[in-house]
Amino acid sequence: MKYWLLLLTLSIIWGSSFILMKKAMYTPEGDVTFTSNQVAAMRILIASMTLLPFGVRALIKVDFRKDLLSFVIVAVCGNLLPAFLFTYAETGISSGLTGMLNSTTPIFTILIALAVFKDKMTLRQLIGALIGSIGVGLLLYFGKKNSMHGEWSHIISVVFATLCYAISLSVIRYKLSHYKSLDIASIAFLFLLGPSLYIFISEGTIASFKNTTEIRNSIVALSILSVVGTAFALFIFNTIIKNTSALFASSVTYFIPIVAVLFGLLFGEQISLPQIGGMFIALLGVFVANYSGNKKSL
């Protein structure tokens, strides 16, 4: 029960993160305050600085010879790439659709567990993956059809980000489960402090700061996104992965689309019925696969 509550809390945090990304990039009138790359860089940089003391302390616990590559994968696939992919997607598609497409994570989790970590696939998992793939296909089709200014690249970027998430959480589950959740999160962001600072400077972010109400509102949204939606959320996520399974943890995407759609509607975004139908088909596939008869947890 405790982990379901953590899962629900995480879904609310991450579900609201999509609208926070958009609030950090645009004014209510639609004018750009920060570019997608600037928001992504600041998000990672602020989260890295927040977790810096914990990361430095945790370094002495790391077996670099054995686990360095795993931590690099978690840092890049679990945090760096998704941060840039999601903010880029938000420049072309709605927050609600972004949240819906996030439901592909468990499907990739199943496939990675099978292909890389050699877990056996039951018939129900196979059926679930097939149903989920159909739902994802419908989301891709209707997402592009109903988008006013987005391109396929915006939609595909979200799908690629969910693949990155699936890779990261699988590595945490199978390779880093002997570390504490806070240590995994803080070390991953410690590795990203330098790259995010470099991108922050190279993107000319400092020149974008102005003493205006719009910029201040963007910074508030970005700060909440970085500290709560990234650093704190990752700690919760890693706790769930370590104590349950990679597939159960990825089930946070059961709820994220619902939260994202509700926040999107609250802020005036439009979602079509076919998109909602595709989302529920994808979630049905994930549900079927996740509740398979196989006793071995993915």
C-alpha positions in Angstrom: 0.0 0.0 0.0 2.9 2.4 0.8 4.4 2.0 -2.6 1.1 2.6 -4.3 0.8 5.9 -2.4 4.3 6.8 -3.4 3.4 5.9 -7.0 0.3 8.1 -6.9 2.3 11.0 -5.4 4.9 10.6 -8.1 2.3 10.6 -10.8 0.8 13.9 -9.5 4.3 15.5 -9.4 5.3 14.3 -12.9 1.9 14.8 -14.4 2.1 18.5 -13.4 5.7 18.8 -14.7 4.6 19.0 -18.3 2.6 22.1 -17.8 5.4 23.6 -15.6 7.8 23.1 -18.6 5.4 25.1 -20.8 5.0 27.8 -18.1 8.8 28.1 -17.8 9.1 28.6 -21.6 6.1 30.8 -22.4 4.2 33.8 -21.1 0.3 33.5 -20.8 0.2 35.4 -24.2 2.5 32.8 -25.8 5.7 34.8 -25.9 8.9 32.9 -25.3 10.7 33.6 -22.0 13.3 30.8 -22.2 14.1 28.4 -25.0 13.5 24.7 -24.6 17.3 24.0 -24.3 17.7 26.8 -21.7 14.8 25.4 -19.6 16.2 21.8 -19.8 19.7 23.0 -18.9 18.5 25.1 -15.9 16.2 22.2 -14.8 19.2 19.8 -14.6 21.6 22.5 -13.2 19.2 23.4 -10.3 18.5 19.8 -9.5 22.2 19.0 -9.6 23.0 21.9 -7.2 20.2 20.8 -4.9 21.6 17.3 -4.6 25.3 18.3 -4.7 26.0 17.8 -0.9 24.4 14.3 -1.0 26.3 13.4 -4.2 29.7 14.4 -2.8 29.0 12.4 0.3 27.8 9.4 -1.7 30.9 9.2 -3.9 32.9 7.2 -1.4 30.3 4.4 -1.6 30.6 3.9 -5.3 32.5 1.0 -6.8 33.6 2.9 -10.0 35.2 -0.2 -11.5 32.0 -2.1 -11.4 29.2 0.5 -11.4 30.5 3.6 -13.2 28.9 2.7 -16.6 25.6 2.0 -14.8 25.6 5.4 -13.1 26.5 7.2 -16.4 23.5 5.4 -18.1 21.2 6.5 -15.3 22.5 10.1 -15.5 22.2 10.4 -19.3 19.2 8.2 -20.0 17.2 8.9 -16.9 17.8 12.6 -16.6 19.8 14.5 -19.2 18.3 13.3 -22.5 14.6 13.2 -21.3 15.0 16.8 -19.9 15.9 18.1 -23.4 13.5 15.8 -25.3 10.5 16.7 -23.2 11.1 20.5 -23.3 11.5 20.2 -27.1 8.3 18.3 -27.4 6.5 20.9 -25.4 7.3 23.5 -28.1 5.1 21.6 -30.6 2.5 19.5 -28.8 0.2 19.9 -25.8 1.1 19.0 -22.2 -1.8 16.6 -22.2 -0.6 14.7 -25.2 3.0 14.6 -23.8 1.6 13.0 -20.7 -0.4 10.5 -22.8 2.7 9.5 -24.8 4.5 8.9 -21.5 2.4 5.8 -21.1 4.8 4.0 -23.5 7.4 3.6 -20.7 6.2 0.2 -19.3 6.1 -1.3 -22.8 9.7 -0.4 -23.3 10.5 -1.7 -19.8 9.0 -5.1 -20.7 11.0 -5.3 -23.9 14.3 -4.3 -22.3 13.8 -6.8 -19.5 13.3 -9.5 -22.1 15.9 -8.6 -24.6 18.7 -7.4 -22.3 18.1 -9.1 -18.9 16.7 -12.3 -20.4 13.5 -12.4 -18.4 10.9 -14.8 -19.8 7.8 -13.5 -21.4 4.4 -14.9 -20.6 1.5 -15.0 -23.1 -0.3 -12.2 -21.2 2.8 -10.0 -21.3 3.0 -10.6 -25.1 -0.7 -9.7 -25.5 -0.3 -6.7 -23.2 2.7 -5.4 -25.2 0.7 -5.9 -28.4 -2.3 -4.0 -27.1 -0.1 -1.3 -25.8 1.7 -0.9 -29.1 -1.7 -0.5 -30.8 -2.6 2.3 -28.3 0.7 4.0 -28.9 0.2 3.8 -32.6 -3.2 5.5 -32.3 -1.7 8.2 -30.0 1.0 8.9 -32.6 -1.5 9.1 -35.4 -4.1 11.2 -33.7 -1.5 13.3 -31.8 0.0 14.5 -35.1 -3.4 14.8 -36.8 -4.8 17.1 -34.0 -1.6 19.1 -33.3 -1.9 22.7 -34.6 1.8 23.3 -35.0 3.8 20.3 -33.9 5.8 18.0 -36.2 6.4 14.2 -36.0 9.8 15.1 -34.4 8.0 16.5 -31.3 5.9 13.3 -30.9 8.8 11.0 -31.5 11.0 12.9 -29.0 8.6 11.9 -26.2 8.6 8.3 -27.3 12.4 8.3 -27.3 12.4 9.9 -23.9 10.2 7.1 -22.5 12.7 4.6 -24.0 15.4 6.4 -22.1 13.4 6.2 -18.9 12.9 2.5 -19.4 16.6 1.9 -19.9 17.4 3.9 -16.8 14.9 2.3 -14.4 16.0 -1.2 -15.7 19.6 -0.4 -15.0 18.7 0.8 -11.5 16.6 -2.3 -10.8 19.1 -4.9 -12.1 22.5 -3.2 -11.6 22.3 -0.6 -8.8 19.7 -1.9 -6.4 22.4 -2.3 -3.7 22.7 1.5 -3.4 20.4 3.7 -1.5 17.8 5.6 -3.5 19.2 9.1 -2.5 22.7 8.0 -3.4 21.6 6.9 -6.9 19.8 10.1 -7.6 22.5 12.4 -6.1 25.4 10.7 -7.9 23.6 10.7 -11.2 23.0 14.5 -10.9 26.6 15.0 -9.7 27.7 13.6 -13.0 25.4 16.1 -14.8 26.5 19.3 -13.0 29.4 20.0 -15.4 27.4 19.3 -18.7 24.4 21.2 -17.5 26.5 24.2 -16.5 28.2 24.2 -19.9 24.9 24.1 -21.8 23.5 26.8 -19.5 26.4 29.1 -20.5 26.6 28.1 -24.2 22.9 28.7 -24.7 23.2 32.3 -23.6 20.8 31.8 -20.8 22.2 34.6 -18.6 21.3 37.1 -21.3 17.7 35.9 -21.2 17.2 37.0 -17.6 15.2 40.2 -17.2 13.5 41.9 -14.3 10.0 41.3 -15.5 7.0 39.6 -14.1 6.9 37.1 -16.9 10.6 36.0 -16.3 10.0 35.8 -12.5 6.9 33.6 -13.1 9.0 31.4 -15.4 11.7 31.1 -12.8 9.2 30.1 -10.1 7.8 27.4 -12.4 11.3 26.2 -13.3 12.4 26.1 -9.7 9.4 23.9 -8.7 10.1 21.7 -11.8 13.7 21.3 -10.8 13.5 20.7 -7.1 10.2 18.9 -6.7 9.6 17.6 -10.2 13.1 16.4 -10.7 15.3 15.9 -7.6 12.6 15.0 -5.1 10.6 13.0 -7.7 13.7 11.0 -8.7 14.3 10.0 -5.1 10.7 8.7 -4.8 11.1 6.9 -8.1 14.3 5.2 -7.2 12.8 4.1 -3.8 9.9 2.5 -5.7 12.3 0.7 -8.1 14.5 -0.6 -5.4 11.7 -2.0 -3.3 9.3 -3.3 -5.9 10.1 -4.0 -9.6 11.1 -2.0 -12.7 7.7 -2.8 -14.3 5.7 -1.7 -11.2 7.7 1.5 -11.0 7.0 2.2 -14.7 3.3 1.8 -13.9 3.4 5.4 -12.7 2.4 6.1 -16.3 -1.0 4.7 -15.4 -1.8 8.0 -13.7 0.5 10.5 -15.3 -1.6 10.9 -18.5 -4.7 11.5 -16.4 -3.0 14.2 -14.3 -1.4 15.8 -17.4 -4.7 15.9 -19.3 -6.4 17.5 -16.3 -3.8 20.1 -15.9 -3.8 20.7 -19.7 -7.5 21.2 -19.7 -7.2 23.5 -16.7 -4.9 25.7 -18.7 -6.9 25.8 -21.8 -5.4 22.9 -23.9 -7.6 20.8 -26.1 -7.6 17.0 -26.1 -9.5 15.0 -28.7 -11.6 11.9 -27.9 -9.4 9.7 -30.2 -6.3 10.7 -28.3 -8.0 9.8 -25.0 -9.1 6.5 -26.6 -5.5 5.7 -27.7 -4.2 6.5 -24.2 -6.6 4.1 -22.6 -5.8 1.3 -25.1 -2.1 1.8 -24.3 -2.8 1.7 -20.6 -4.9 -1.4 -21.0 -2.0 -3.1 -22.6 0.3 -2.0 -19.8 -2.2 -3.3 -17.2 -2.5 -6.7 -18.9 1.3 -7.1 -19.1 1.9 -5.8 -15.6 -0.5 -8.2 -14.0 0.7 -11.3 -15.7 0.7 -14.7 -14.1 4.5 -14.8 -14.1 5.8 -14.9 -10.5 9.1 -13.3 -11.5 9.0 -9.6 -11.3 10.3 -7.6 -14.2 
